[in-house]
Amino acid sequence: MQVPSSRRIVVLLSVLGGVAPIGLYLLAMSGVPRVTATEALALRKQSPDSVVLVDIRDSTAFQERRVAGAVLWPLSEIRARTIDQGLPDAIRDKRPILYCNNGFLTLEGVKRVRALGGIDPVMVQGGLATFTVVDDRVLNRQQMEELFEGRGELPYRDVPLVDQWALFLTGFVIKPLYMFLSFVLIVCLWRQTKADLAALRWALIFFLVGETACAVNYIVFAHESHLAEFIHSYSMVLTFAFLVFVMFETIDTRVIHFTDTSDSCALRPLCAVCHRNDAGVCGLVRLFQFIIPAMLVTSFMPLCFIPEMASYNTKILLTMYNSSHPVLYQIHESRVCPLFAAVLFGLSWWALCRAHNKDIWLARILFCAGVGCLGFGIFRVTLFAMFHENLEWFNSWEEITEFLLVAGIAAILHVFRKGLFMATLEQEGEGCAQ
């Protein structure tokens, strides 16, 4: 009964982990009409006297950089305004198109302007950061000078040639290479039935699905598909989680023999008492009764990260390119993933304390799921914190580390191939003989 139950738990966690963030996003966006930056500019061009771009950031940000012709109406003033006061003269009798840095504050702004009597207010999805690409065209410096006003620098960066080649080689050489290698490893593991090797196969399947979604997002959607990026991100969360499970399962079944009561536990000499022969709680269980709460506390670390607008245009090997890491993705990495991890760690600790040395598989599954969420979140937050002003290396190092991950898995399977695969073949042979 243990295996089917664990499979149901894994499937349930996977489904909830994928559906919940999408549901939260749709709930936040419900009832708020949205337009792209291109559509916003087109609407203003078609009806310059009846459509107005409204910048709801503070005056300092407005003075630094804004869309030419936009009017300032800070969100703080929108909040303080009453229905009796109505709309400011610059906006009255016009259709307001609101934007902020990233689009999230505009959700509230649109609702409040509507309540004050605004004529069909809409928000620019993605905020000011998305005005770097108009009509599917990445703007060059001269075009930006025509579109933006302000005393601050334009969202344009001259990238060194080394950085350009690094981005090109990691995207078009290293990425296809590790995707092919992961496919080969999946084929090699396809018939393996041992729990650790089967879980490793699933980890690589999720990894390949995520990287395929990432490639499709770049080739087909020019990095504009939020759904494709979420599939990429969530597949990486599942990859992290399954790899942690592989590590636990391999150490348990092939080294320590903790859960196998027919064999002696390798940690027995380190424990004063053993729950198998003596009264008391297993030393390894007691250790994880501390480790899990420690991981729960660690889950709050990414919550201190402050998402920020990151979007600029540049030229990569004679081709205009928009480098960006939208705030929406940063919120998923620094807020959603850590909070999910904290909940999973809490449930894991509860399951471990409730198990009393028996049936700790549920605690293990929940713990691995928590590490998957937290591991991915910290990985992406750390990369962005290091390279938020140089997103070429943000993307390059992500590809390099993923290549090293797959190459490392291949190296481990090659070095320990006799112990990992021969033991499985011998067990299958014994089963057929019986």
HURAGI-V444862 format. One record per residue. RES is the residue in one small letter. NEAR is the number of other ideal C-beta (glycine too) atoms within 12 Angstrom. Layout:
res: {RES:RES}
near: {NEAR:NEAR}
//
This chain:
res: {m:q:v:p:s:s:r:r:i:v:v:l:l:s:v:l:g:g:v:a:p:i:g:l:y:l:l:a:m:s:g:v:p:r:v:t:a:t:e:a:l:a:l:r:k:q:s:p:d:s:v:v:l:v:d:i:r:d:s:t:a:f:q:e:r:r:v:a:g:a:v:l:w:p:l:s:e:i:r:a:r:t:i:d:q:g:l:p:d:a:i:r:d:k:r:p:i:l:y:c:n:n:g:f:l:t:l:e:g:v:k:r:v:r:a:l:g:g:i:d:p:v:m:v:q:g:g:l:a:t:f:t:v:v:d:d:r:v:l:n:r:q:q:m:e:e:l:f:e:g:r:g:e:l:p:y:r:d:v:p:l:v:d:q:w:a:l:f:l:t:g:f:v:i:k:p:l:y:m:f:l:s:f:v:l:i:v:c:l:w:r:q:t:k:a:d:l:a:a:l:r:w:a:l:i:f:f:l:v:g:e:t:a:c:a:v:n:y:i:v:f:a:h:e:s:h:l:a:e:f:i:h:s:y:s:m:v:l:t:f:a:f:l:v:f:v:m:f:e:t:i:d:t:r:v:i:h:f:t:d:t:s:d:s:c:a:l:r:p:l:c:a:v:c:h:r:n:d:a:g:v:c:g:l:v:r:l:f:q:f:i:i:p:a:m:l:v:t:s:f:m:p:l:c:f:i:p:e:m:a:s:y:n:t:k:i:l:l:t:m:y:n:s:s:h:p:v:l:y:q:i:h:e:s:r:v:c:p:l:f:a:a:v:l:f:g:l:s:w:w:a:l:c:r:a:h:n:k:d:i:w:l:a:r:i:l:f:c:a:g:v:g:c:l:g:f:g:i:f:r:v:t:l:f:a:m:f:h:e:n:l:e:w:f:n:s:w:e:e:i:t:e:f:l:l:v:a:g:i:a:a:i:l:h:v:f:r:k:g:l:f:m:a:t:l:e:q:e:g:e:g:c:a:q}
near: {9:18:14:11:15:28:19:17:28:31:18:20:35:27:16:22:38:28:17:25:32:24:17:22:26:16:14:23:23:14:15:29:27:28:32:26:37:24:26:42:32:18:25:32:18:13:17:15:11:18:30:35:44:44:44:43:36:20:18:15:27:29:16:22:33:34:36:19:22:37:31:32:40:25:32:18:25:35:18:12:23:14:13:8:15:17:30:23:12:17:33:21:18:28:30:42:46:47:49:40:35:33:41:34:34:42:33:23:38:37:26:32:39:25:19:27:22:32:21:22:39:34:43:43:35:38:44:44:36:41:47:38:32:28:17:15:20:30:32:25:22:13:23:32:17:17:35:33:24:25:13:17:16:28:37:28:29:18:30:16:16:16:29:27:19:29:36:24:23:29:32:21:19:29:34:24:24:34:30:22:30:37:24:21:33:29:16:22:30:17:15:29:19:27:30:34:37:27:35:38:32:33:37:40:25:36:40:34:29:35:39:25:29:35:26:22:24:25:18:15:20:20:33:26:22:29:21:27:35:34:28:37:42:40:34:39:46:39:40:36:41:37:34:35:39:36:28:31:33:29:21:26:29:25:19:25:21:33:29:17:15:9:16:16:28:20:24:21:11:15:24:16:17:24:26:25:15:14:12:16:24:32:26:31:32:21:18:29:29:17:23:35:23:19:33:31:19:24:33:22:22:34:24:15:25:19:32:23:35:34:40:36:34:34:25:31:20:11:16:27:33:37:36:38:38:36:34:39:41:35:34:38:42:36:31:38:44:38:28:37:44:32:25:39:36:25:28:40:31:20:30:34:22:18:25:17:29:19:20:32:31:29:36:40:38:41:39:41:43:43:41:44:50:43:36:43:41:30:31:40:34:23:31:37:25:17:24:28:23:28:36:37:27:32:37:33:26:37:33:25:25:38:29:19:30:35:22:20:35:27:15:22:30:18:13:19:20:13:21:27:24:15:22:25:20:16:18:17:12:11:11:9:8:7}
//
